[in-house]
Amino acid sequence: VQLIAMDPVEGAEVINVTVAGEAPKVSVGQPARVEGLQAIPWQSNNGGVKVAYRAAVIAPIAQKAA
């Protein structure tokens, strides 16, 4: 699942997050709740350091009607 992580200082970044089991039912642009997020650093074949993300749960946040 691709999520947008937003920080007031650093800005926004798209991160790919894997979830075990059934794919989350979150629509594009919908706020989501992420539980048990882990960042796992790893080294690529060319020596660069990457980060893999994994979450226990990603669920949509219900939006209130205007």
All heavy atoms as TSV, in Angstrom:
chain	resi	resn	atom	element	x	y	z
A	1	VAL	N	N	0.851	-1.170	0.000
A	1	VAL	CA	C	0.000	0.000	0.000
A	1	VAL	C	C	0.895	1.230	0.000
A	1	VAL	O	O	1.858	1.295	0.765
A	1	VAL	CB	C	-0.907	0.015	1.251
A	1	VAL	CG1	C	-1.722	1.270	1.320
A	1	VAL	CG2	C	-1.777	-1.208	1.306
A	2	GLN	N	N	0.588	2.189	-0.849
A	2	GLN	CA	C	1.343	3.438	-0.839
A	2	GLN	C	C	0.621	4.441	0.054
A	2	GLN	O	O	-0.574	4.665	-0.089
A	2	GLN	CB	C	1.464	4.003	-2.246
A	2	GLN	CG	C	2.406	3.223	-3.117
A	2	GLN	CD	C	2.652	3.914	-4.440
A	2	GLN	OE1	O	1.754	4.518	-5.007
A	2	GLN	NE2	N	3.870	3.833	-4.916
A	3	LEU	N	N	1.367	5.022	0.987
A	3	LEU	CA	C	0.840	6.030	1.898
A	3	LEU	C	C	1.666	7.301	1.768
A	3	LEU	O	O	2.844	7.240	1.429
A	3	LEU	CB	C	0.907	5.547	3.351
A	3	LEU	CG	C	0.129	4.282	3.696
A	3	LEU	CD1	C	0.404	3.895	5.144
A	3	LEU	CD2	C	-1.352	4.479	3.469
A	4	ILE	N	N	1.045	8.428	2.059
A	4	ILE	CA	C	1.775	9.695	2.089
A	4	ILE	C	C	2.035	10.037	3.549
A	4	ILE	O	O	1.096	10.208	4.324
A	4	ILE	CB	C	0.988	10.824	1.410
A	4	ILE	CG1	C	0.774	10.487	-0.061
A	4	ILE	CG2	C	1.728	12.157	1.557
A	4	ILE	CD1	C	-0.097	11.481	-0.798
A	5	ALA	N	N	3.320	10.098	3.907
A	5	ALA	CA	C	3.716	10.497	5.254
A	5	ALA	C	C	4.001	11.991	5.217
A	5	ALA	O	O	4.792	12.450	4.395
A	5	ALA	CB	C	4.958	9.717	5.681
A	6	MET	N	N	3.339	12.749	6.085
A	6	MET	CA	C	3.483	14.207	6.059
A	6	MET	C	C	4.128	14.702	7.343
A	6	MET	O	O	3.777	14.264	8.430
A	6	MET	CB	C	2.113	14.846	5.865
A	6	MET	CG	C	1.465	14.422	4.552
A	6	MET	SD	S	-0.179	15.072	4.335
A	6	MET	CE	C	0.232	16.721	3.806
A	7	ASP	N	N	5.070	15.636	7.180
A	7	ASP	CA	C	5.768	16.251	8.297
A	7	ASP	C	C	5.791	17.755	8.054
A	7	ASP	O	O	6.110	18.178	6.936
A	7	ASP	CB	C	7.196	15.690	8.377
A	7	ASP	CG	C	7.972	16.270	9.526
A	7	ASP	OD1	O	8.567	17.357	9.353
A	7	ASP	OD2	O	7.998	15.649	10.601
A	8	PRO	N	N	5.472	18.576	9.060
A	8	PRO	CA	C	5.422	20.023	8.836
A	8	PRO	C	C	6.769	20.645	8.463
A	8	PRO	O	O	6.817	21.683	7.818
A	8	PRO	CB	C	4.913	20.585	10.163
A	8	PRO	CG	C	5.076	19.512	11.165
A	8	PRO	CD	C	5.107	18.214	10.415
A	9	VAL	N	N	7.865	20.008	8.826
A	9	VAL	CA	C	9.192	20.547	8.528
A	9	VAL	C	C	9.776	19.910	7.264
A	9	VAL	O	O	10.259	20.601	6.371
A	9	VAL	CB	C	10.154	20.329	9.720
A	9	VAL	CG1	C	11.555	20.786	9.387
A	9	VAL	CG2	C	9.639	21.047	10.957
A	10	GLU	N	N	9.737	18.606	7.183
A	10	GLU	CA	C	10.359	17.867	6.086
A	10	GLU	C	C	9.479	17.801	4.834
A	10	GLU	O	O	9.968	17.494	3.753
A	10	GLU	CB	C	10.696	16.442	6.529
A	10	GLU	CG	C	11.690	16.370	7.665
A	10	GLU	CD	C	13.074	16.816	7.271
A	10	GLU	OE1	O	13.481	16.586	6.130
A	10	GLU	OE2	O	13.750	17.419	8.117
A	11	GLY	N	N	8.184	18.030	4.960
A	11	GLY	CA	C	7.272	17.922	3.824
A	11	GLY	C	C	6.647	16.537	3.752
A	11	GLY	O	O	6.540	15.841	4.751
A	12	ALA	N	N	6.257	16.125	2.543
A	12	ALA	CA	C	5.572	14.847	2.359
A	12	ALA	C	C	6.446	13.862	1.600
A	12	ALA	O	O	7.294	14.249	0.799
A	12	ALA	CB	C	4.263	15.073	1.611
A	13	GLU	N	N	6.224	12.578	1.861
A	13	GLU	CA	C	6.960	11.512	1.186
A	13	GLU	C	C	6.010	10.338	0.995
A	13	GLU	O	O	5.237	9.995	1.893
A	13	GLU	CB	C	8.149	11.084	2.039
A	13	GLU	CG	C	8.949	9.961	1.462
A	13	GLU	CD	C	10.121	9.548	2.342
A	13	GLU	OE1	O	10.406	10.241	3.330
A	13	GLU	OE2	O	10.737	8.523	2.031
A	14	VAL	N	N	6.053	9.723	-0.164
A	14	VAL	CA	C	5.277	8.510	-0.408
A	14	VAL	C	C	6.097	7.327	0.085
A	14	VAL	O	O	7.270	7.179	-0.271
A	14	VAL	CB	C	4.953	8.338	-1.906
A	14	VAL	CG1	C	4.229	7.021	-2.152
A	14	VAL	CG2	C	4.117	9.498	-2.410
A	15	ILE	N	N	5.475	6.497	0.931
A	15	ILE	CA	C	6.147	5.300	1.426
A	15	ILE	C	C	5.304	4.080	1.068
A	15	ILE	O	O	4.077	4.142	1.058
A	15	ILE	CB	C	6.422	5.352	2.952
A	15	ILE	CG1	C	5.132	5.479	3.756
A	15	ILE	CG2	C	7.369	6.485	3.288
A	15	ILE	CD1	C	5.325	5.342	5.258
A	16	ASN	N	N	5.972	2.986	0.735
A	16	ASN	CA	C	5.304	1.716	0.475
A	16	ASN	C	C	5.284	0.931	1.775
A	16	ASN	O	O	6.334	0.726	2.394
A	16	ASN	CB	C	6.035	0.925	-0.606
A	16	ASN	CG	C	5.923	1.599	-1.953
A	16	ASN	OD1	O	4.838	1.970	-2.370
A	16	ASN	ND2	N	7.046	1.764	-2.622
A	17	VAL	N	N	4.088	0.495	2.195
A	17	VAL	CA	C	3.935	-0.222	3.454
A	17	VAL	C	C	3.284	-1.572	3.159
A	17	VAL	O	O	2.228	-1.624	2.526
A	17	VAL	CB	C	3.060	0.578	4.448
A	17	VAL	CG1	C	2.940	-0.174	5.772
A	17	VAL	CG2	C	3.637	1.963	4.681
A	18	THR	N	N	3.927	-2.651	3.607
A	18	THR	CA	C	3.323	-3.964	3.454
A	18	THR	C	C	2.499	-4.294	4.685
A	18	THR	O	O	2.793	-3.841	5.797
A	18	THR	CB	C	4.382	-5.067	3.235
A	18	THR	OG1	O	5.264	-5.071	4.353
A	18	THR	CG2	C	5.163	-4.842	1.964
A	19	VAL	N	N	1.434	-5.074	4.458
A	19	VAL	CA	C	0.548	-5.505	5.532
A	19	VAL	C	C	0.309	-6.996	5.335
A	19	VAL	O	O	0.005	-7.432	4.220
A	19	VAL	CB	C	-0.800	-4.755	5.483
A	19	VAL	CG1	C	-1.715	-5.203	6.611
A	19	VAL	CG2	C	-0.587	-3.261	5.556
A	20	ALA	N	N	0.438	-7.768	6.395
A	20	ALA	CA	C	0.168	-9.198	6.300
A	20	ALA	C	C	-1.336	-9.419	6.166
A	20	ALA	O	O	-2.141	-8.671	6.723
A	20	ALA	CB	C	0.694	-9.915	7.541
A	21	GLY	N	N	-1.707	-10.413	5.405
A	21	GLY	CA	C	-3.124	-10.751	5.271
A	21	GLY	C	C	-3.806	-9.975	4.166
A	21	GLY	O	O	-3.196	-9.604	3.167
A	22	GLU	N	N	-5.072	-9.701	4.378
A	22	GLU	CA	C	-5.919	-9.050	3.377
A	22	GLU	C	C	-5.497	-7.598	3.133
A	22	GLU	O	O	-5.151	-6.880	4.065
A	22	GLU	CB	C	-7.367	-9.084	3.862
A	22	GLU	CG	C	-8.383	-8.788	2.800
A	22	GLU	CD	C	-9.795	-9.009	3.294
A	22	GLU	OE1	O	-10.022	-9.997	4.011
A	22	GLU	OE2	O	-10.654	-8.185	2.958
A	23	ALA	N	N	-5.561	-7.183	1.872
A	23	ALA	CA	C	-5.197	-5.809	1.514
A	23	ALA	C	C	-6.163	-4.820	2.160
A	23	ALA	O	O	-7.370	-5.062	2.195
A	23	ALA	CB	C	-5.216	-5.640	-0.004
A	24	PRO	N	N	-5.660	-3.699	2.683
A	24	PRO	CA	C	-6.527	-2.691	3.309
A	24	PRO	C	C	-7.493	-2.091	2.293
A	24	PRO	O	O	-7.162	-1.950	1.120
A	24	PRO	CB	C	-5.547	-1.628	3.806
A	24	PRO	CG	C	-4.206	-2.235	3.737
A	24	PRO	CD	C	-4.256	-3.331	2.738
A	25	LYS	N	N	-8.666	-1.740	2.744
A	25	LYS	CA	C	-9.673	-1.117	1.890
A	25	LYS	C	C	-9.665	0.400	2.136
A	25	LYS	O	O	-10.550	0.928	2.792
A	25	LYS	CB	C	-11.038	-1.719	2.151
A	25	LYS	CG	C	-11.124	-3.178	1.726
A	25	LYS	CD	C	-12.461	-3.773	2.024
A	25	LYS	CE	C	-12.647	-5.165	1.489
A	25	LYS	NZ	N	-11.608	-6.088	1.622
A	26	VAL	N	N	-8.624	1.055	1.630
A	26	VAL	CA	C	-8.457	2.497	1.792
A	26	VAL	C	C	-8.447	3.111	0.392
A	26	VAL	O	O	-7.726	2.645	-0.485
A	26	VAL	CB	C	-7.141	2.827	2.535
A	26	VAL	CG1	C	-6.949	4.321	2.668
A	26	VAL	CG2	C	-7.122	2.162	3.895
A	27	SER	N	N	-9.247	4.140	0.201
A	27	SER	CA	C	-9.326	4.810	-1.092
A	27	SER	C	C	-8.207	5.841	-1.238
A	27	SER	O	O	-7.666	6.326	-0.244
A	27	SER	CB	C	-10.674	5.528	-1.234
A	27	SER	OG	O	-11.729	4.607	-1.116
A	28	VAL	N	N	-7.908	6.202	-2.480
A	28	VAL	CA	C	-6.902	7.226	-2.756
A	28	VAL	C	C	-7.327	8.539	-2.105
A	28	VAL	O	O	-8.467	8.977	-2.253
A	28	VAL	CB	C	-6.718	7.424	-4.277
A	28	VAL	CG1	C	-5.810	8.597	-4.560
A	28	VAL	CG2	C	-6.190	6.158	-4.919
A	29	GLY	N	N	-6.428	9.151	-1.346
A	29	GLY	CA	C	-6.698	10.428	-0.688
A	29	GLY	C	C	-7.427	10.322	0.648
A	29	GLY	O	O	-7.615	11.317	1.335
A	30	GLN	N	N	-7.830	9.124	1.027
A	30	GLN	CA	C	-8.567	8.936	2.284
A	30	GLN	C	C	-7.594	8.841	3.459
A	30	GLN	O	O	-6.604	8.110	3.390
A	30	GLN	CB	C	-9.402	7.660	2.209
A	30	GLN	CG	C	-10.233	7.395	3.444
A	30	GLN	CD	C	-11.097	6.148	3.281
A	30	GLN	OE1	O	-10.767	5.249	2.526
A	30	GLN	NE2	N	-12.198	6.112	3.987
A	31	PRO	N	N	-7.853	9.581	4.539
A	31	PRO	CA	C	-7.007	9.448	5.732
A	31	PRO	C	C	-7.067	8.012	6.262
A	31	PRO	O	O	-8.104	7.352	6.182
A	31	PRO	CB	C	-7.627	10.422	6.735
A	31	PRO	CG	C	-8.364	11.414	5.895
A	31	PRO	CD	C	-8.873	10.625	4.722
A	32	ALA	N	N	-5.948	7.536	6.783
A	32	ALA	CA	C	-5.872	6.164	7.269
A	32	ALA	C	C	-5.218	6.119	8.642
A	32	ALA	O	O	-4.419	6.964	8.997
A	32	ALA	CB	C	-5.083	5.302	6.292
A	33	ARG	N	N	-5.587	5.087	9.385
A	33	ARG	CA	C	-5.002	4.804	10.700
A	33	ARG	C	C	-4.018	3.653	10.490
A	33	ARG	O	O	-4.356	2.633	9.890
A	33	ARG	CB	C	-6.108	4.403	11.675
A	33	ARG	CG	C	-5.637	3.972	13.037
A	33	ARG	CD	C	-6.814	3.674	13.963
A	33	ARG	NE	N	-7.830	2.820	13.375
A	33	ARG	CZ	C	-7.800	1.487	13.349
A	33	ARG	NH1	N	-6.776	0.851	13.887
A	33	ARG	NH2	N	-8.762	0.789	12.798
A	34	VAL	N	N	-2.788	3.830	10.968
A	34	VAL	CA	C	-1.749	2.811	10.810
A	34	VAL	C	C	-1.340	2.340	12.199
A	34	VAL	O	O	-0.991	3.147	13.052
A	34	VAL	CB	C	-0.531	3.378	10.048
A	34	VAL	CG1	C	0.538	2.318	9.893
A	34	VAL	CG2	C	-0.961	3.928	8.697
A	35	GLU	N	N	-1.407	1.029	12.419
A	35	GLU	CA	C	-1.022	0.460	13.720
A	35	GLU	C	C	0.183	-0.449	13.541
A	35	GLU	O	O	0.273	-1.191	12.563
A	35	GLU	CB	C	-2.173	-0.348	14.317
A	35	GLU	CG	C	-3.383	0.481	14.678
A	35	GLU	CD	C	-4.500	-0.366	15.259
A	35	GLU	OE1	O	-4.300	-1.565	15.528
A	35	GLU	OE2	O	-5.600	0.194	15.432
A	36	GLY	N	N	1.085	-0.393	14.489
A	36	GLY	CA	C	2.236	-1.282	14.503
A	36	GLY	C	C	3.203	-1.044	13.354
A	36	GLY	O	O	3.783	-1.992	12.829
A	37	LEU	N	N	3.402	0.216	12.979
A	37	LEU	CA	C	4.307	0.529	11.875
A	37	LEU	C	C	5.753	0.279	12.290
A	37	LEU	O	O	6.191	0.733	13.339
A	37	LEU	CB	C	4.135	1.980	11.432
A	37	LEU	CG	C	4.995	2.429	10.254
A	37	LEU	CD1	C	4.608	1.673	8.990
A	37	LEU	CD2	C	4.865	3.921	10.043
A	38	GLN	N	N	6.475	-0.459	11.450
A	38	GLN	CA	C	7.889	-0.736	11.684
A	38	GLN	C	C	8.687	-0.234	10.492
A	38	GLN	O	O	8.257	-0.390	9.350
A	38	GLN	CB	C	8.142	-2.231	11.836
A	38	GLN	CG	C	7.486	-2.858	13.037
A	38	GLN	CD	C	7.769	-4.351	13.073
A	38	GLN	OE1	O	7.713	-5.026	12.055
A	38	GLN	NE2	N	8.106	-4.855	14.250
A	39	ALA	N	N	9.827	0.357	10.748
A	39	ALA	CA	C	10.770	0.757	9.705
A	39	ALA	C	C	11.971	-0.175	9.813
A	39	ALA	O	O	12.617	-0.249	10.859
A	39	ALA	CB	C	11.192	2.205	9.898
A	40	ILE	N	N	12.244	-0.907	8.733
A	40	ILE	CA	C	13.300	-1.903	8.742
A	40	ILE	C	C	14.393	-1.489	7.757
A	40	ILE	O	O	14.186	-1.547	6.542
A	40	ILE	CB	C	12.748	-3.294	8.371
A	40	ILE	CG1	C	11.625	-3.658	9.340
A	40	ILE	CG2	C	13.833	-4.347	8.394
A	40	ILE	CD1	C	10.335	-3.962	8.703
A	41	PRO	N	N	15.544	-1.028	8.240
A	41	PRO	CA	C	16.629	-0.635	7.324
A	41	PRO	C	C	17.281	-1.865	6.697
A	41	PRO	O	O	17.385	-2.916	7.331
A	41	PRO	CB	C	17.606	0.115	8.228
A	41	PRO	CG	C	17.313	-0.353	9.607
A	41	PRO	CD	C	15.891	-0.810	9.636
A	42	TRP	N	N	17.702	-1.717	5.445
A	42	TRP	CA	C	18.418	-2.777	4.750
A	42	TRP	C	C	19.362	-2.163	3.734
A	42	TRP	O	O	19.229	-1.013	3.367
A	42	TRP	CB	C	17.457	-3.774	4.101
A	42	TRP	CG	C	16.542	-3.181	3.076
A	42	TRP	CD1	C	15.401	-2.475	3.308
A	42	TRP	CD2	C	16.679	-3.238	1.660
A	42	TRP	NE1	N	14.815	-2.089	2.124
A	42	TRP	CE2	C	15.581	-2.557	1.088
A	42	TRP	CE3	C	17.622	-3.798	0.798
A	42	TRP	CZ2	C	15.424	-2.415	-0.290
A	42	TRP	CZ3	C	17.443	-3.662	-0.569
A	42	TRP	CH2	C	16.352	-2.995	-1.093
A	43	GLN	N	N	20.325	-2.939	3.290
A	43	GLN	CA	C	21.333	-2.441	2.348
A	43	GLN	C	C	21.105	-3.093	0.987
A	43	GLN	O	O	21.008	-4.310	0.870
A	43	GLN	CB	C	22.741	-2.764	2.854
A	43	GLN	CG	C	23.825	-2.096	2.048
A	43	GLN	CD	C	25.170	-2.198	2.721
A	43	GLN	OE1	O	25.331	-2.862	3.728
A	43	GLN	NE2	N	26.157	-1.525	2.165
A	44	SER	N	N	21.036	-2.258	-0.052
A	44	SER	CA	C	20.828	-2.761	-1.406
A	44	SER	C	C	22.129	-3.327	-1.966
A	44	SER	O	O	23.203	-3.153	-1.385
A	44	SER	CB	C	20.301	-1.646	-2.308
A	44	SER	OG	O	21.267	-0.646	-2.472
A	45	ASN	N	N	22.029	-3.985	-3.118
A	45	ASN	CA	C	23.210	-4.598	-3.753
A	45	ASN	C	C	24.283	-3.576	-4.111
A	45	ASN	O	O	25.458	-3.908	-4.151
A	45	ASN	CB	C	22.796	-5.369	-5.004
A	45	ASN	CG	C	21.999	-6.604	-4.655
A	45	ASN	OD1	O	22.109	-7.139	-3.560
A	45	ASN	ND2	N	21.182	-7.051	-5.587
A	46	ASN	N	N	23.880	-2.334	-4.389
A	46	ASN	CA	C	24.871	-1.315	-4.747
A	46	ASN	C	C	25.384	-0.550	-3.527
A	46	ASN	O	O	26.071	0.451	-3.672
A	46	ASN	CB	C	24.302	-0.352	-5.796
A	46	ASN	CG	C	23.148	0.475	-5.278
A	46	ASN	OD1	O	22.778	0.368	-4.110
A	46	ASN	ND2	N	22.573	1.296	-6.134
A	47	GLY	N	N	25.049	-1.002	-2.325
A	47	GLY	CA	C	25.582	-0.407	-1.104
A	47	GLY	C	C	24.730	0.692	-0.496
A	47	GLY	O	O	25.045	1.193	0.567
A	48	GLY	N	N	23.646	1.077	-1.172
A	48	GLY	CA	C	22.770	2.117	-0.630
A	48	GLY	C	C	21.915	1.587	0.507
A	48	GLY	O	O	21.565	0.406	0.553
A	49	VAL	N	N	21.597	2.449	1.440
A	49	VAL	CA	C	20.746	2.062	2.564
A	49	VAL	C	C	19.305	2.422	2.221
A	49	VAL	O	O	19.009	3.541	1.810
A	49	VAL	CB	C	21.186	2.759	3.870
A	49	VAL	CG1	C	20.239	2.432	5.002
A	49	VAL	CG2	C	22.605	2.361	4.225
A	50	LYS	N	N	18.409	1.456	2.374
A	50	LYS	CA	C	16.986	1.618	2.094
A	50	LYS	C	C	16.206	1.339	3.368
A	50	LYS	O	O	16.742	0.810	4.345
A	50	LYS	CB	C	16.528	0.634	1.002
A	50	LYS	CG	C	17.336	0.683	-0.266
A	50	LYS	CD	C	16.953	1.850	-1.097
A	50	LYS	CE	C	17.668	1.788	-2.436
A	50	LYS	NZ	N	17.262	2.793	-3.340
A	51	VAL	N	N	14.923	1.693	3.362
A	51	VAL	CA	C	14.056	1.402	4.496
A	51	VAL	C	C	12.790	0.725	3.974
A	51	VAL	O	O	12.145	1.225	3.052
A	51	VAL	CB	C	13.672	2.680	5.277
A	51	VAL	CG1	C	12.738	2.349	6.437
A	51	VAL	CG2	C	14.913	3.379	5.793
A	52	ALA	N	N	12.469	-0.427	4.535
A	52	ALA	CA	C	11.226	-1.123	4.228
A	52	ALA	C	C	10.253	-0.854	5.379
A	52	ALA	O	O	10.665	-0.807	6.548
A	52	ALA	CB	C	11.475	-2.617	4.090
A	53	TYR	N	N	8.987	-0.650	5.047
A	53	TYR	CA	C	7.972	-0.369	6.063
A	53	TYR	C	C	6.969	-1.505	6.105
A	53	TYR	O	O	6.547	-2.016	5.069
A	53	TYR	CB	C	7.247	0.943	5.756
A	53	TYR	CG	C	8.159	2.150	5.814
A	53	TYR	CD1	C	8.743	2.656	4.671
A	53	TYR	CD2	C	8.431	2.765	7.027
A	53	TYR	CE1	C	9.581	3.760	4.721
A	53	TYR	CE2	C	9.274	3.860	7.089
A	53	TYR	CZ	C	9.847	4.349	5.936
A	53	TYR	OH	O	10.673	5.442	5.993
A	54	ARG	N	N	6.564	-1.865	7.331
A	54	ARG	CA	C	5.578	-2.919	7.540
A	54	ARG	C	C	4.640	-2.461	8.650
A	54	ARG	O	O	5.073	-1.843	9.622
A	54	ARG	CB	C	6.298	-4.208	7.937
A	54	ARG	CG	C	5.371	-5.363	8.191
A	54	ARG	CD	C	6.108	-6.652	8.428
A	54	ARG	NE	N	7.148	-6.486	9.450
A	54	ARG	CZ	C	8.171	-7.297	9.608
A	54	ARG	NH1	N	8.338	-8.326	8.822
A	54	ARG	NH2	N	9.051	-7.083	10.560
A	55	ALA	N	N	3.347	-2.759	8.499
A	55	ALA	CA	C	2.355	-2.386	9.511
A	55	ALA	C	C	1.490	-3.589	9.849
A	55	ALA	O	O	1.265	-4.467	9.013
A	55	ALA	CB	C	1.480	-1.246	9.014
A	56	ALA	N	N	0.994	-3.618	11.070
A	56	ALA	CA	C	0.071	-4.674	11.487
A	56	ALA	C	C	-1.309	-4.421	10.884
A	56	ALA	O	O	-1.983	-5.348	10.436
A	56	ALA	CB	C	-0.005	-4.743	13.007
A	57	VAL	N	N	-1.727	-3.140	10.874
A	57	VAL	CA	C	-3.070	-2.774	10.394
A	57	VAL	C	C	-3.013	-1.421	9.705
A	57	VAL	O	O	-2.344	-0.500	10.188
A	57	VAL	CB	C	-4.075	-2.669	11.578
A	57	VAL	CG1	C	-5.427	-2.167	11.121
A	57	VAL	CG2	C	-4.211	-3.992	12.295
A	58	ILE	N	N	-3.706	-1.323	8.575
A	58	ILE	CA	C	-3.983	-0.039	7.934
A	58	ILE	C	C	-5.483	-0.011	7.699
A	58	ILE	O	O	-6.023	-0.890	7.012
A	58	ILE	CB	C	-3.230	0.126	6.601
A	58	ILE	CG1	C	-1.719	0.085	6.826
A	58	ILE	CG2	C	-3.635	1.434	5.921
A	58	ILE	CD1	C	-0.909	0.104	5.543
A	59	ALA	N	N	-6.156	0.957	8.290
A	59	ALA	CA	C	-7.608	1.033	8.183
A	59	ALA	C	C	-8.041	2.458	7.846
A	59	ALA	O	O	-7.402	3.424	8.281
A	59	ALA	CB	C	-8.250	0.603	9.501
A	60	PRO	N	N	-9.132	2.599	7.091
A	60	PRO	CA	C	-9.616	3.949	6.756
A	60	PRO	C	C	-10.153	4.653	7.995
A	60	PRO	O	O	-10.655	4.012	8.923
A	60	PRO	CB	C	-10.724	3.686	5.751
A	60	PRO	CG	C	-11.160	2.291	5.993
A	60	PRO	CD	C	-9.971	1.559	6.513
A	61	ILE	N	N	-10.022	5.966	7.999
A	61	ILE	CA	C	-10.621	6.790	9.055
A	61	ILE	C	C	-11.895	7.379	8.466
A	61	ILE	O	O	-11.852	8.020	7.409
A	61	ILE	CB	C	-9.668	7.918	9.500
A	61	ILE	CG1	C	-8.429	7.328	10.159
A	61	ILE	CG2	C	-10.383	8.892	10.447
A	61	ILE	CD1	C	-7.388	8.367	10.523
A	62	ALA	N	N	-13.001	7.137	9.125
A	62	ALA	CA	C	-14.286	7.664	8.639
A	62	ALA	C	C	-14.270	9.180	8.729
A	62	ALA	O	O	-13.887	9.750	9.748
A	62	ALA	CB	C	-15.427	7.086	9.454
A	63	GLN	N	N	-14.687	9.821	7.638
A	63	GLN	CA	C	-14.755	11.281	7.625
A	63	GLN	C	C	-16.166	11.727	7.952
A	63	GLN	O	O	-17.137	11.125	7.489
A	63	GLN	CB	C	-14.315	11.814	6.266
A	63	GLN	CG	C	-12.860	11.512	6.000
A	63	GLN	CD	C	-12.389	12.139	4.682
A	63	GLN	OE1	O	-13.173	12.639	3.914
A	63	GLN	NE2	N	-11.102	12.073	4.437
A	64	LYS	N	N	-16.269	12.799	8.735
A	64	LYS	CA	C	-17.571	13.346	9.114
A	64	LYS	C	C	-18.179	14.100	7.953
A	64	LYS	O	O	-17.474	14.760	7.197
A	64	LYS	CB	C	-17.427	14.273	10.313
A	64	LYS	CG	C	-16.906	13.583	11.548
A	64	LYS	CD	C	-16.706	14.572	12.669
A	64	LYS	CE	C	-16.078	13.872	13.869
A	64	LYS	NZ	N	-15.796	14.806	14.940
A	65	ALA	N	N	-19.479	14.000	7.812
A	65	ALA	CA	C	-20.177	14.744	6.762
A	65	ALA	C	C	-20.134	16.233	7.071
A	65	ALA	O	O	-20.198	16.649	8.222
A	65	ALA	CB	C	-21.622	14.272	6.665
A	66	ALA	N	N	-20.005	17.027	6.031
A	66	ALA	CA	C	-19.916	18.493	6.202
A	66	ALA	C	C	-21.257	19.105	6.504
A	66	ALA	O	O	-22.285	18.651	6.245
A	66	ALA	CB	C	-19.333	19.115	4.939
